[in-house]
Amino acid sequence: MDLLQKVTALAKRRGIIFPNSEIYGGIGGFYDYGPVGVEMKNNLKRYWWKNMVDKRENVVGIDGTIITHPKVWEASGHVENFGDEVVECKKCHRRFREDEIDGKCPNCGSTEFTDPRSYNILFKTEIGVIEGEKQEAYLRGEACQTIYLDFKNVVDSTRQTIPFGIAQIGKAFRNEVTPGKFTYRLREFEQWDMQFFVHPDDMQEYFDYWMNERMEFYKGLYRKHENLRFYQHPKEKLIFYAKDAYDIEYKAPWGWAENEGIHWRGDYDLTQHMKFSRTDLTYTDPKTGEKFLPNIVETSGGVDRTFLMLLFDAYEEEELENGNTRTVLKIHKDIAAYRVAIFPLVSNKEEIVNKAREVFDSLSDDLKVVWDARGNIGKRYRYQDEIGTPYCITVDYDTLNDNTVTVRDRDSMEQTRVKIDDLKEFLK
Ligand code: ATP
């Protein structure tokens, strides 16, 4: 089994990620997060928000809708041109994005393909209930458009002045031709986006600044920094308004894979929306009185992709001294579903169970705590290792005498005796 298969199996087995509609045979490009996965994903989004919004005085957040005025997608260019060049294998008739085939069909090895055709990957829907009067609309193909739509409202309603950023985490939908590689290419997914509005003269400075900031962010999240790199888009492939573009890539089991894009969007988006909405989106500098159309540096990453890369980054199989192996997710402690698991050594001794409950209650206000009283301690460690719980606390007979518990560390497997009163400090 390769790492992708191992991670997919673990995710299913431990309630991290499930195939959507599985009882109906599943549906390509859609996945659900299970009881453990939803905790991790929420932690991951909080981690990004803390880094991008809470810690910065010049970035504010919004939460925009999935369906917008349909003209938005005309203005953005998505209605006319949002998709991939798709070819069909002449032998097995499977379809692929042209940029995915390396001479041969990935399915049957044939080298004969149809000419490429363009497909639009926007999802359509309808607003209204009366046939004939329904308005065609789209599920957003990228989350950032709502940021441009709210730009003027944010300027008018907050104390922000340029340069400043607007951040958002939200769903995007793309009718991908070849969804796959687990949650790497989905049809419904979440993006974390930040659009930084600057004076045109300051573009290069902030482009460089955000490249560095975003790489540092991923370095803080992943353990294996050798698996991170920048990929610079070739100049000849840049979209006409972009002076530069980089992807932050992580080395997935199948090769380098895009995690986030840092894009030079210039004034393209605001220009388009000014044109289509006939609303003035220029900005007046409150100090100098200068009127200009802000330029934009975009940082746009995938929550689901980062989540998947984190699983690759964290997954380890370790030989133990007794000859057994353990599977452990050495995931960032702030992303783990639970900070600590509480075990009563035995579940049929009331004093021990009550004491363990006390410990649980004393910690659960400040930390995400999980209770585990099934099976023996060895099995509980195995389970908690597989979901990446950084600490396990066992309440035993000694606890009843000296008010100490055993704290076991996920990564080193070291066990330390800690006073219950000191636990909070120890775990933080
Ligand atoms: P790709 O080239 O892989 O299709 P993209 O360059 O079209 O991606 P962007 O439009 O720049 O992607 O979107 C920003 C981020 O959103 C990507 O870096 C990725 O993390 C995430 N993303 C894009 N498409 C998908 C998808 N189909 N499934 C999951 N995440 C996605």
Residues whose N, C-alpha, C, O or C-beta is under 5 A from the ligand:
A	BS01	ATP	E176 T183 Y184 R185 L186 F189 Q191 E258 N259 E260 G261 S300 G301 G302 R305
